[in-house]
Amino acid sequence: MPSTHRRTDEQILHDATAHCREKGLRLTAGRRRVLEVLACRGDAVKAYDVLDAVTEPGRKAMPPVVYRALDFWIEQGFVHKIESLNAYFSCGHPLHNHGCQLLVCSHCGKTVEVCDGDLREQLAETARRNGFEYGRVVLEIHGACPACCS
């Protein structure tokens, strides 16, 4: 059965702190703040909305810093990029070796992360049968969320 359980923002930040300490990675204030914004929102967020949220009043916005932080968290498995929306979503299951599927509402943008290991294995097997080396998979399923269906 696919899992849709989502960890709390506090759990995600705790896991991120522990992960960085364990791997010897620098958890800068900027990186932490970017992950905080995504974890607290719990929905897809555009990079410039993250930038607005992390930029203190009276300070100059620094887009490259936010993009580097987003790339860092994607690489560490704490953030998914929703390619079709060019938006970002905090992973509800960080630190697990998994390929999740993202259900994206085409009307309101609501995003739900679903982790179906059987589907992941089927995709990997299809890739192998066709001579492809299995790599990063981003599976987005667009449709209408329950609120937009009613």
GUTOR-203880 format. One record per residue (C-alpha): residue in three letters; x, y, z. Coordinates in steps of 0.02 Angstrom, whole numbers, padded with zeros to 5 digits, always signed. Layout:
residues N
ALAXYZ
...
***
This chain:
residues 150
MET+00000+00000+00000
PRO+00073+00170-00046
SER+00120+00280+00099
THR+00064+00461+00110
HIS+00119+00487+00292
ARG+00206+00655+00308
ARG+00328+00699+00447
THR+00304+00862+00541
ASP+00412+01012+00501
GLU+00500+00990+00670
GLN+00541+00808+00628
ILE+00606+00857+00456
LEU+00718+00993+00529
HIS+00780+00875+00666
ASP+00821+00742+00536
ALA+00909+00871+00427
THR+01016+00932+00572
ALA+01063+00754+00620
HIS+01098+00708+00438
CYS+01214+00856+00412
ARG+01307+00821+00575
GLU+01326+00636+00530
LYS+01388+00673+00353
GLY+01500+00818+00404
LEU+01398+00941+00300
ARG+01380+01124+00344
LEU+01205+01169+00399
THR+01213+01355+00369
ALA+01078+01472+00430
GLY+01025+01499+00249
ARG+01008+01314+00213
ARG+00910+01287+00373
ARG+00795+01434+00337
VAL+00757+01373+00160
LEU+00712+01199+00224
GLU+00610+01278+00364
VAL+00506+01377+00239
LEU+00471+01223+00133
ALA+00435+01109+00281
CYS+00317+01234+00363
ARG+00222+01267+00202
GLY+00198+01083+00165
ASP+00152+01122-00014
ALA+00239+01167-00177
VAL+00332+01332-00166
LYS+00414+01430-00307
ALA+00596+01480-00280
TYR+00558+01665-00279
ASP+00424+01637-00146
VAL+00557+01549-00042
LEU+00672+01697-00075
ASP+00539+01819-00015
ALA+00512+01716+00143
VAL+00696+01706+00190
THR+00746+01885+00147
GLU+00743+01996+00299
PRO+00664+02168+00280
GLY+00791+02296+00223
ARG+00913+02163+00162
LYS+00957+02129-00019
ALA+00878+01972-00093
MET+01008+01842-00145
PRO+00931+01720-00271
PRO+01092+01618-00298
VAL+01101+01580-00112
VAL+00923+01512-00113
TYR+00951+01410-00271
ARG+01111+01335-00198
ALA+01017+01290-00038
LEU+00876+01210-00139
ASP+01002+01109-00240
PHE+01088+01055-00079
TRP+00925+00992-00003
ILE+00876+00902-00164
GLU+01046+00815-00165
GLN+01024+00765+00018
GLY+00849+00696-00014
PHE+00753+00823+00090
VAL+00671+00918-00054
HIS+00588+00868-00218
LYS+00584+00982-00369
ILE+00416+00980-00457
GLU+00483+00999-00632
SER+00318+01042-00717
LEU+00283+01185-00595
ASN+00465+01237-00570
ALA+00425+01229-00385
TYR+00494+01141-00232
PHE+00416+01027-00102
SER+00490+00961+00061
CYS+00506+00773+00064
GLY+00396+00692+00194
HIS+00511+00539+00200
PRO+00689+00606+00200
LEU+00835+00487+00225
HIS+00744+00341+00146
ASN+00807+00269-00016
HIS+00647+00289-00113
GLY+00573+00361-00268
CYS+00413+00449-00226
GLN+00273+00501-00340
LEU+00198+00675-00330
LEU+00012+00701-00354
VAL-00011+00880-00414
CYS-00179+00967-00427
SER-00185+01058-00594
HIS-00312+01181-00523
CYS-00245+01238-00355
GLY-00068+01168-00353
LYS-00095+01059-00198
THR+00041+00927-00196
VAL+00039+00759-00109
GLU+00190+00645-00097
VAL+00152+00459-00116
CYS+00285+00326-00093
ASP+00239+00167-00184
GLY+00386+00047-00183
ASP+00300-00075-00302
LEU+00279+00061-00433
ARG+00460+00114-00410
GLU+00517-00066-00439
GLN+00407-00082-00594
LEU+00484+00076-00666
ALA+00660+00014-00627
GLU+00623-00153-00709
THR+00552-00067-00864
ALA+00710+00038-00876
ARG+00823-00116-00859
ARG+00724-00213-00991
ASN+00753-00070-01111
GLY+00938-00060-01075
PHE+00928+00098-00971
GLU+01029+00122-00814
TYR+00905+00171-00679
GLY+00939+00344-00609
ARG+00839+00487-00539
VAL+00652+00473-00569
VAL+00530+00615-00547
LEU+00353+00553-00570
GLU+00219+00686-00566
ILE+00037+00641-00586
HIS-00074+00790-00627
GLY-00259+00792-00594
ALA-00384+00868-00473
CYS-00374+00859-00283
PRO-00529+00815-00181
ALA-00566+00998-00144
CYS-00561+01046-00328
CYS-00666+00895-00377
SER-00811+00947-00267
***
